[in-house]
Amino acid sequence: MSPCKAQVAYNLTVEELFSLGLKNSLEIQEAEIHKEIYESKENTAKTKRLPSLDVTLANGYLGTPTVYDKNLSYVKKPYMPKWKQNYAVDLKQPIYQGGRIKNSIKYSSIEKDIATVDFEKSKSDIKLWLINNYLELFKLYKQREVFEKTIDEANKRLKNIKNLKRQGIVTNNDVLRSEIEVSNFQLSLEEANNDISLTSQQLDIILGLNEEIILIPDSTLLDLDLFLASEETYLEQAYKKYPDLKKSNFNIEKAEIEKKISESKYIPNLNLNVGSQLIRPITTVSPVQDLYMNSWGVTLGVTYDLFSWFDYKHTKYQSNKNVELQENRKRQIEQEIRVNIKSAYIKHMQALNRVKVLEKTVIQAKDNYRITKNKYFNQLAILTDLLDAASVQLDAELQLTVAKANTIYTYYSLLHTSGNL
């Protein structure tokens, strides 16, 4: 359910993200329009099998003719009716066009299939873009949580340092440095809040929502159970589903059809013509008679362009090379798929391993900060050691947040690369 404009914040799930994104994306709408255009072109191509019907309705005025002899001397002005009419109906039915009409329909059908693949590819691309920005927003919220906890801890630490200062145990320099640290953390928190507003606005625009709405990602996003298949499975799926590879197969078919269409012009065309004509006056007799005459006929005609053979060799060569080119492009895409699947799979495994390492690092950083904090307040460590330990802990927690979100993105990227998104 879409939020109303009065709402300040809105909890957005991944399902709603994709649903609203696909519904309101201008890129998706453009791809859908292209698909509809090619569907219409296919229907237009099918009409070429139907007969063409020409109807003529003509009325006109006839001037009085003048007859001259061989010396161009006036002889007479014969009788001529003043009005003429010509009504004709001519029906033309293609009988055989060398396969041009049939292959033109196939060509249009393939173009429609390519438009459908482009439409599906656009949906997959926009999903990957949406999840990337959604995860950016998710990371910003997690970073804000880390900064808020860090500021709270820094304020407590500052309070304790001020107590030590009043007791004369530490110098005012320690207090000033701690205050500066708190200010820096507050600036970082403010930047995180601003980035949340900007990223949320970007998503609002794409999702068709009120730009004033602050989106809140699903807090359970990192708890999703993401099934990971083997690398070979993803490779097999990509060979079947990846849009660019499916499109390359259609392009090969299209090149083959283009070849057949180009060859059809070297084959005679057979057409059936049926016509009927009603004319007035009758000018084929003398004197001219102001009467109507109806004539009709059926014609079976063969046409053949003899001069088409002059470019036969070059046209055939170009058609064969175009087929060869499309097959080459398909092999290139297959190579790219193998590389991209390997890369996407390794990056996802690397992201998972990085989370495991950083989880240990965060535990170690927290222990290090706890120990250093105790040492400092027992005068066994200087403030620099304490601030360094706090900085290490903050950096480790931020890295872990980014790493966890990155595992979600690399997983969706793997789905995108294998044609499953």
FITORFI-207821 format. One record per residue (C-alpha): residue number from 1; x, y, z. Coordinates in steps of 0.02 Angstrom, whole numbers, plus 50000, padded with zeros to 5 digits. Each point is the difference from the previous one (the first is absolute). Example, Ala and Ser with C-alpha at 12.3 -4.5 7.8 and 13.67 -1.06 7.14 Angstrom:
# residues 2
n->1 | px->50615 | py->49775 | pz->50390
n->2 | px->50069 | py->50172 | pz->49967
***
This chain:
# residues 421
n->1 | px->50000 | py->50000 | pz->50000
n->2 | px->50071 | py->50170 | pz->49952
n->3 | px->50024 | py->50127 | pz->50138
n->4 | px->49904 | py->50163 | pz->49998
n->5 | px->50084 | py->50169 | pz->49987
n->6 | px->49967 | py->50042 | pz->50183
n->7 | px->50117 | py->49861 | pz->50056
n->8 | px->50174 | py->50053 | pz->50054
n->9 | px->50077 | py->49826 | pz->49998
n->10 | px->49955 | py->49838 | pz->49917
n->11 | px->50064 | py->49822 | pz->50027
n->12 | px->50039 | py->49930 | pz->49828
n->13 | px->50024 | py->49814 | pz->49971
n->14 | px->50102 | py->49925 | pz->49858
n->15 | px->49839 | py->49932 | pz->49921
n->16 | px->49923 | py->50174 | pz->49998
n->17 | px->50163 | py->50072 | pz->49935
n->18 | px->49995 | py->49889 | pz->49847
n->19 | px->49813 | py->50016 | pz->49976
n->20 | px->49996 | py->50190 | pz->50004
n->21 | px->50163 | py->50014 | pz->49903
n->22 | px->49940 | py->49892 | pz->49855
n->23 | px->49832 | py->50088 | pz->49999
n->24 | px->50066 | py->50178 | pz->49995
n->25 | px->50168 | py->49985 | pz->49912
n->26 | px->50006 | py->50105 | pz->49841
n->27 | px->50131 | py->49882 | pz->49930
n->28 | px->49881 | py->49853 | pz->50020
n->29 | px->49859 | py->50100 | pz->49920
n->30 | px->50113 | py->50041 | pz->49852
n->31 | px->50045 | py->49816 | pz->49977
n->32 | px->49816 | py->49952 | pz->50009
n->33 | px->49956 | py->50129 | pz->49866
n->34 | px->50135 | py->49927 | pz->49888
n->35 | px->49926 | py->49827 | pz->50026
n->36 | px->49826 | py->50061 | pz->49954
n->37 | px->50067 | py->50085 | pz->49844
n->38 | px->50081 | py->49839 | pz->49937
n->39 | px->49843 | py->49901 | pz->50040
n->40 | px->49907 | py->50122 | pz->49888
n->41 | px->50133 | py->49982 | pz->49865
n->42 | px->49976 | py->49812 | pz->50002
n->43 | px->49814 | py->50021 | pz->49974
n->44 | px->50035 | py->50121 | pz->49857
n->45 | px->50116 | py->49874 | pz->49917
n->46 | px->49863 | py->49868 | pz->50007
n->47 | px->49883 | py->50113 | pz->49900
n->48 | px->50118 | py->49984 | pz->49850
n->49 | px->49923 | py->49828 | pz->49969
n->50 | px->49831 | py->50082 | pz->49970
n->51 | px->49946 | py->50063 | pz->49827
n->52 | px->50013 | py->50184 | pz->49957
n->53 | px->49843 | py->50086 | pz->49935
n->54 | px->50008 | py->50160 | pz->49899
n->55 | px->49840 | py->50098 | pz->49965
n->56 | px->49993 | py->50141 | pz->49872
n->57 | px->49858 | py->50126 | pz->49996
n->58 | px->50031 | py->50136 | pz->49870
n->59 | px->49886 | py->50134 | pz->49925
n->60 | px->50058 | py->50132 | pz->49879
n->61 | px->49958 | py->50125 | pz->49864
n->62 | px->50044 | py->49967 | pz->49817
n->63 | px->50041 | py->50144 | pz->49886
n->64 | px->49944 | py->49998 | pz->49817
n->65 | px->50139 | py->49924 | pz->49894
n->66 | px->50060 | py->50081 | pz->49838
n->67 | px->50052 | py->49898 | pz->49846
n->68 | px->50136 | py->50063 | pz->49883
n->69 | px->50063 | py->49929 | pz->49835
n->70 | px->50180 | py->49958 | pz->49959
n->71 | px->50036 | py->50182 | pz->49964
n->72 | px->49929 | py->50047 | pz->50169
n->73 | px->49851 | py->50083 | pz->49919
n->74 | px->49835 | py->49999 | pz->50091
n->75 | px->49884 | py->49859 | pz->49949
n->76 | px->49862 | py->49988 | pz->50130
n->77 | px->49949 | py->49987 | pz->50180
n->78 | px->49923 | py->49828 | pz->50026
n->79 | px->49868 | py->49966 | pz->50130
n->80 | px->50065 | py->49963 | pz->50175
n->81 | px->49901 | py->49979 | pz->50160
n->82 | px->50041 | py->50133 | pz->50128
n->83 | px->50019 | py->49885 | pz->50152
n->84 | px->50101 | py->49844 | pz->50030
n->85 | px->49996 | py->49869 | pz->50139
n->86 | px->50122 | py->49862 | pz->50044
n->87 | px->49959 | py->49875 | pz->50138
n->88 | px->50122 | py->49857 | pz->50026
n->89 | px->50037 | py->49864 | pz->50127
n->90 | px->50166 | py->49907 | pz->49994
n->91 | px->50044 | py->49857 | pz->50118
n->92 | px->50178 | py->49934 | pz->50010
n->93 | px->50041 | py->49839 | pz->50093
n->94 | px->50182 | py->49947 | pz->50020
n->95 | px->50014 | py->49814 | pz->49962
n->96 | px->50187 | py->49974 | pz->50017
n->97 | px->50134 | py->50127 | pz->50047
n->98 | px->50149 | py->49884 | pz->50020
n->99 | px->49966 | py->49985 | pz->50186
n->100 | px->50018 | py->50189 | pz->50028
n->101 | px->49834 | py->50022 | pz->50090
n->102 | px->50019 | py->49845 | pz->50109
n->103 | px->50177 | py->50048 | pz->50049
n->104 | px->49952 | py->50182 | pz->50031
n->105 | px->49871 | py->49938 | pz->50125
n->106 | px->50133 | py->49891 | pz->50084
n->107 | px->50118 | py->50149 | pz->50001
n->108 | px->49870 | py->50109 | pz->50088
n->109 | px->49963 | py->49860 | pz->50123
n->110 | px->50185 | py->49987 | pz->50045
n->111 | px->50011 | py->50189 | pz->50023
n->112 | px->49852 | py->49986 | pz->50120
n->113 | px->50092 | py->49861 | pz->50095
n->114 | px->50155 | py->50109 | pz->50011
n->115 | px->49895 | py->50144 | pz->50068
n->116 | px->49929 | py->49880 | pz->50129
n->117 | px->50176 | py->49949 | pz->50053
n->118 | px->50050 | py->50184 | pz->50012
n->119 | px->49847 | py->50029 | pz->50109
n->120 | px->50050 | py->49858 | pz->50118
n->121 | px->50180 | py->50063 | pz->50002
n->122 | px->49941 | py->50174 | pz->50048
n->123 | px->49902 | py->49926 | pz->50144
n->124 | px->50153 | py->49905 | pz->50059
n->125 | px->50112 | py->50154 | pz->49984
n->126 | px->49880 | py->50111 | pz->50096
n->127 | px->49984 | py->49870 | pz->50138
n->128 | px->50189 | py->49997 | pz->50022
n->129 | px->50004 | py->50191 | pz->50004
n->130 | px->49858 | py->50004 | pz->50127
n->131 | px->50079 | py->49873 | pz->50117
n->132 | px->50167 | py->50091 | pz->49989
n->133 | px->49922 | py->50166 | pz->50054
n->134 | px->49892 | py->49911 | pz->50129
n->135 | px->50156 | py->49923 | pz->50076
n->136 | px->50087 | py->50170 | pz->49998
n->137 | px->49855 | py->50067 | pz->50101
n->138 | px->50009 | py->49849 | pz->50114
n->139 | px->50186 | py->50028 | pz->50030
n->140 | px->49970 | py->50183 | pz->50040
n->141 | px->49873 | py->49955 | pz->50133
n->142 | px->50120 | py->49873 | pz->50075
n->143 | px->50140 | py->50128 | pz->49996
n->144 | px->49886 | py->50123 | pz->50089
n->145 | px->49969 | py->49870 | pz->50136
n->146 | px->50187 | py->49974 | pz->50020
n->147 | px->50032 | py->50188 | pz->50010
n->148 | px->49861 | py->50022 | pz->50128
n->149 | px->50072 | py->49862 | pz->50110
n->150 | px->50176 | py->50070 | pz->49977
n->151 | px->49942 | py->50176 | pz->50046
n->152 | px->49913 | py->49933 | pz->50155
n->153 | px->50159 | py->49907 | pz->50051
n->154 | px->50108 | py->50152 | pz->49960
n->155 | px->49890 | py->50112 | pz->50108
n->156 | px->50014 | py->49879 | pz->50146
n->157 | px->50188 | py->49993 | pz->49975
n->158 | px->50008 | py->50190 | pz->49994
n->159 | px->49903 | py->50012 | pz->50163
n->160 | px->50122 | py->49881 | pz->50085
n->161 | px->50150 | py->50095 | pz->49931
n->162 | px->49928 | py->50164 | pz->50068
n->163 | px->49985 | py->49918 | pz->50170
n->164 | px->50183 | py->49948 | pz->49990
n->165 | px->50043 | py->50179 | pz->49949
n->166 | px->49912 | py->50069 | pz->50155
n->167 | px->50101 | py->49877 | pz->50103
n->168 | px->50158 | py->50062 | pz->49916
n->169 | px->50041 | py->49829 | pz->49930
n->170 | px->49997 | py->50052 | pz->49815
n->171 | px->50033 | py->50164 | pz->49911
n->172 | px->49877 | py->50114 | pz->49912
n->173 | px->50074 | py->49941 | pz->49836
n->174 | px->49917 | py->49830 | pz->50023
n->175 | px->49832 | py->50086 | pz->50026
n->176 | px->50021 | py->50107 | pz->49843
n->177 | px->50051 | py->49853 | pz->49892
n->178 | px->49851 | py->49899 | pz->50062
n->179 | px->49881 | py->50145 | pz->49964
n->180 | px->50071 | py->50015 | pz->49824
n->181 | px->49973 | py->49814 | pz->49975
n->182 | px->49816 | py->50016 | pz->50052
n->183 | px->49978 | py->50146 | pz->49879
n->184 | px->50074 | py->49899 | pz->49858
n->185 | px->49883 | py->49855 | pz->50036
n->186 | px->49852 | py->50119 | pz->50002
n->187 | px->50052 | py->50069 | pz->49830
n->188 | px->50011 | py->49822 | pz->49933
n->189 | px->49826 | py->49965 | pz->50069
n->190 | px->49932 | py->50156 | pz->49915
n->191 | px->50078 | py->49949 | pz->49835
n->192 | px->49922 | py->49827 | pz->50017
n->193 | px->49829 | py->50079 | pz->50029
n->194 | px->50020 | py->50112 | pz->49848
n->195 | px->50054 | py->49852 | pz->49893
n->196 | px->49846 | py->49904 | pz->50060
n->197 | px->49888 | py->50144 | pz->49941
n->198 | px->50085 | py->50011 | pz->49830
n->199 | px->50001 | py->49812 | pz->49967
n->200 | px->49820 | py->49986 | pz->50058
n->201 | px->49949 | py->50140 | pz->49882
n->202 | px->50084 | py->49913 | pz->49852
n->203 | px->49903 | py->49841 | pz->50038
n->204 | px->49839 | py->50099 | pz->50026
n->205 | px->50014 | py->50073 | pz->49825
n->206 | px->50030 | py->49831 | pz->49917
n->207 | px->49863 | py->49915 | pz->50103
n->208 | px->49873 | py->50137 | pz->49962
n->209 | px->49983 | py->50052 | pz->50183
n->210 | px->49990 | py->50170 | pz->50083
n->211 | px->50179 | py->50067 | pz->50007
n->212 | px->49974 | py->50056 | pz->50180
n->213 | px->49980 | py->49821 | pz->50060
n->214 | px->50149 | py->49930 | pz->50094
n->215 | px->50016 | py->49817 | pz->49957
n->216 | px->50052 | py->49874 | pz->50132
n->217 | px->50073 | py->49835 | pz->49935
n->218 | px->49949 | py->49833 | pz->50071
n->219 | px->50100 | py->49974 | pz->50160
n->220 | px->49999 | py->49811 | pz->49972
n->221 | px->50084 | py->50016 | pz->49831
n->222 | px->50161 | py->49919 | pz->50059
n->223 | px->49902 | py->49852 | pz->50070
n->224 | px->49937 | py->49946 | pz->49828
n->225 | px->50032 | py->49817 | pz->49960
n->226 | px->50089 | py->50013 | pz->49833
n->227 | px->50021 | py->49833 | pz->49912
n->228 | px->50167 | py->49985 | pz->49914
n->229 | px->50019 | py->49871 | pz->49862
n->230 | px->50164 | py->49941 | pz->49923
n->231 | px->50097 | py->50102 | pz->49874
n->232 | px->49964 | py->49871 | pz->49865
n->233 | px->49813 | py->50014 | pz->50033
n->234 | px->50002 | py->50188 | pz->49977
n->235 | px->50101 | py->49979 | pz->49840
n->236 | px->49872 | py->49877 | pz->49930
n->237 | px->49858 | py->50117 | pz->50048
n->238 | px->50087 | py->50147 | pz->49916
n->239 | px->50017 | py->49903 | pz->49836
n->240 | px->49811 | py->49975 | pz->50004
n->241 | px->49937 | py->50163 | pz->50074
n->242 | px->50127 | py->50141 | pz->49979
n->243 | px->49911 | py->50133 | pz->49894
n->244 | px->50148 | py->50048 | pz->49890
n->245 | px->50030 | py->49819 | pz->49953
n->246 | px->49816 | py->49972 | pz->49961
n->247 | px->50005 | py->50158 | pz->49896
n->248 | px->50154 | py->49939 | pz->49905
n->249 | px->49907 | py->49839 | pz->49954
n->250 | px->49856 | py->50104 | pz->49932
n->251 | px->50124 | py->50109 | pz->49904
n->252 | px->50071 | py->49845 | pz->49916
n->253 | px->49824 | py->49948 | pz->49950
n->254 | px->49966 | py->50175 | pz->49938
n->255 | px->50158 | py->49999 | pz->49895
n->256 | px->49948 | py->49833 | pz->49923
n->257 | px->49828 | py->50072 | pz->49959
n->258 | px->50079 | py->50156 | pz->49925
n->259 | px->50103 | py->49885 | pz->49890
n->260 | px->49843 | py->49910 | pz->49938
n->261 | px->49911 | py->50166 | pz->49969
n->262 | px->50146 | py->50065 | pz->49897
n->263 | px->50002 | py->49838 | pz->49899
n->264 | px->49813 | py->50012 | pz->49964
n->265 | px->50025 | py->50144 | pz->49879
n->266 | px->50089 | py->49881 | pz->49880
n->267 | px->49842 | py->49893 | pz->49990
n->268 | px->49852 | py->50042 | pz->49884
n->269 | px->49844 | py->50071 | pz->50081
n->270 | px->49827 | py->49932 | pz->49959
n->271 | px->49846 | py->50109 | pz->50024
n->272 | px->49814 | py->49982 | pz->49965
n->273 | px->49906 | py->50155 | pz->49941
n->274 | px->49812 | py->50018 | pz->49988
n->275 | px->49929 | py->50163 | pz->49934
n->276 | px->49837 | py->50081 | pz->49945
n->277 | px->49978 | py->50170 | pz->49916
n->278 | px->49848 | py->50107 | pz->49956
n->279 | px->50036 | py->50146 | pz->49883
n->280 | px->49902 | py->50136 | pz->49909
n->281 | px->50004 | py->50053 | pz->49860
n->282 | px->50056 | py->49861 | pz->49885
n->283 | px->50146 | py->50073 | pz->49903
n->284 | px->50058 | py->49840 | pz->49914
n->285 | px->49867 | py->50017 | pz->49865
n->286 | px->49964 | py->50138 | pz->49875
n->287 | px->49903 | py->50102 | pz->50026
n->288 | px->50021 | py->50008 | pz->50188
n->289 | px->49848 | py->49931 | pz->50089
n->290 | px->49935 | py->50079 | pz->50160
n->291 | px->49971 | py->49831 | pz->50082
n->292 | px->50072 | py->49899 | pz->50144
n->293 | px->50111 | py->49849 | pz->49964
n->294 | px->50048 | py->49870 | pz->50129
n->295 | px->50150 | py->49886 | pz->49978
n->296 | px->50081 | py->49876 | pz->50117
n->297 | px->50142 | py->49875 | pz->49998
n->298 | px->50107 | py->49877 | pz->50097
n->299 | px->50189 | py->50000 | pz->49977
n->300 | px->50135 | py->49884 | pz->50064
n->301 | px->50165 | py->50092 | pz->49984
n->302 | px->50184 | py->49958 | pz->50025
n->303 | px->50130 | py->50136 | pz->50031
n->304 | px->50187 | py->49977 | pz->50006
n->305 | px->50139 | py->50127 | pz->50023
n->306 | px->50141 | py->49941 | pz->49885
n->307 | px->50117 | py->50139 | pz->50056
n->308 | px->49993 | py->49937 | pz->50180
n->309 | px->50133 | py->49871 | pz->49953
n->310 | px->50129 | py->50136 | pz->49979
n->311 | px->50017 | py->50019 | pz->50189
n->312 | px->49963 | py->49819 | pz->50047
n->313 | px->50180 | py->49956 | pz->50042
n->314 | px->50026 | py->50151 | pz->50113
n->315 | px->49830 | py->49986 | pz->50086
n->316 | px->50026 | py->49816 | pz->50038
n->317 | px->50174 | py->50035 | pz->50068
n->318 | px->49934 | py->50137 | pz->50114
n->319 | px->49859 | py->49890 | pz->50064
n->320 | px->50119 | py->49856 | pz->50040
n->321 | px->50119 | py->50117 | pz->50088
n->322 | px->49859 | py->50073 | pz->50104
n->323 | px->49953 | py->49826 | pz->50060
n->324 | px->50183 | py->49965 | pz->50038
n->325 | px->50011 | py->50165 | pz->50095
n->326 | px->49850 | py->49960 | pz->50110
n->327 | px->50069 | py->49827 | pz->50039
n->328 | px->50166 | py->50079 | pz->50049
n->329 | px->49911 | py->50122 | pz->50116
n->330 | px->49910 | py->49855 | pz->50083
n->331 | px->50166 | py->49914 | pz->50036
n->332 | px->50066 | py->50163 | pz->50073
n->333 | px->49850 | py->50013 | pz->50116
n->334 | px->50024 | py->49819 | pz->50055
n->335 | px->50180 | py->50041 | pz->50045
n->336 | px->49943 | py->50155 | pz->50095
n->337 | px->49872 | py->49896 | pz->50094
n->338 | px->50132 | py->49875 | pz->50058
n->339 | px->50111 | py->50143 | pz->50060
n->340 | px->49858 | py->50096 | pz->50083
n->341 | px->49928 | py->49848 | pz->50089
n->342 | px->50171 | py->49954 | pz->50067
n->343 | px->50030 | py->50180 | pz->50057
n->344 | px->49827 | py->50021 | pz->50078
n->345 | px->50012 | py->49833 | pz->50092
n->346 | px->50174 | py->50034 | pz->50069
n->347 | px->49950 | py->50176 | pz->50053
n->348 | px->49850 | py->49933 | pz->50094
n->349 | px->50104 | py->49866 | pz->50088
n->350 | px->50130 | py->50133 | pz->50039
n->351 | px->49864 | py->50111 | pz->50073
n->352 | px->49939 | py->49859 | pz->50111
n->353 | px->50176 | py->49963 | pz->50062
n->354 | px->50031 | py->50185 | pz->50031
n->355 | px->49849 | py->50005 | pz->50117
n->356 | px->50069 | py->49853 | pz->50100
n->357 | px->50169 | py->50085 | pz->50017
n->358 | px->49926 | py->50168 | pz->50047
n->359 | px->49886 | py->49923 | pz->50130
n->360 | px->50156 | py->49937 | pz->50088
n->361 | px->50084 | py->50169 | pz->49973
n->362 | px->49854 | py->50091 | pz->50083
n->363 | px->50009 | py->49885 | pz->50151
n->364 | px->50188 | py->50029 | pz->50011
n->365 | px->49978 | py->50189 | pz->49979
n->366 | px->49870 | py->50006 | pz->50139
n->367 | px->50114 | py->49901 | pz->50116
n->368 | px->50145 | py->50112 | pz->49955
n->369 | px->49898 | py->50156 | pz->50037
n->370 | px->49937 | py->49929 | pz->50165
n->371 | px->50177 | py->49956 | pz->50056
n->372 | px->50073 | py->50166 | pz->49943
n->373 | px->49858 | py->50095 | pz->50084
n->374 | px->50033 | py->49914 | pz->50166
n->375 | px->50187 | py->50034 | pz->49982
n->376 | px->49970 | py->50183 | pz->49963
n->377 | px->49889 | py->50030 | pz->50150
n->378 | px->50127 | py->49907 | pz->50107
n->379 | px->50137 | py->50112 | pz->49930
n->380 | px->50083 | py->49855 | pz->49907
n->381 | px->49970 | py->50071 | pz->49826
n->382 | px->49995 | py->50173 | pz->49921
n->383 | px->49849 | py->50081 | pz->49916
n->384 | px->50073 | py->49971 | pz->49827
n->385 | px->49993 | py->49812 | pz->50030
n->386 | px->49820 | py->50012 | pz->50056
n->387 | px->49946 | py->50106 | pz->49851
n->388 | px->50091 | py->49884 | pz->49880
n->389 | px->49912 | py->49850 | pz->50076
n->390 | px->49831 | py->50088 | pz->49983
n->391 | px->50040 | py->50044 | pz->49819
n->392 | px->50049 | py->49820 | pz->49961
n->393 | px->49837 | py->49938 | pz->50077
n->394 | px->49896 | py->50126 | pz->49900
n->395 | px->50090 | py->49958 | pz->49838
n->396 | px->49976 | py->49813 | pz->50029
n->397 | px->49814 | py->50020 | pz->50034
n->398 | px->49975 | py->50109 | pz->49846
n->399 | px->50096 | py->49877 | pz->49892
n->400 | px->49894 | py->49856 | pz->50065
n->401 | px->49840 | py->50095 | pz->49958
n->402 | px->50060 | py->50032 | pz->49823
n->403 | px->50061 | py->49820 | pz->49981
n->404 | px->49834 | py->49924 | pz->50054
n->405 | px->49903 | py->50110 | pz->49879
n->406 | px->50125 | py->49957 | pz->49864
n->407 | px->49960 | py->49814 | pz->50017
n->408 | px->49819 | py->50040 | pz->49952
n->409 | px->50055 | py->50103 | pz->49850
n->410 | px->50125 | py->49871 | pz->49936
n->411 | px->49864 | py->49867 | pz->50014
n->412 | px->49878 | py->50102 | pz->49896
n->413 | px->50141 | py->50041 | pz->49879
n->414 | px->50030 | py->49813 | pz->49980
n->415 | px->49815 | py->49975 | pz->49964
n->416 | px->50006 | py->50142 | pz->49873
n->417 | px->50153 | py->49928 | pz->49912
n->418 | px->49921 | py->49827 | pz->49989
n->419 | px->49835 | py->50068 | pz->49933
n->420 | px->49902 | py->49958 | pz->50158
n->421 | px->49958 | py->50175 | pz->50061
***
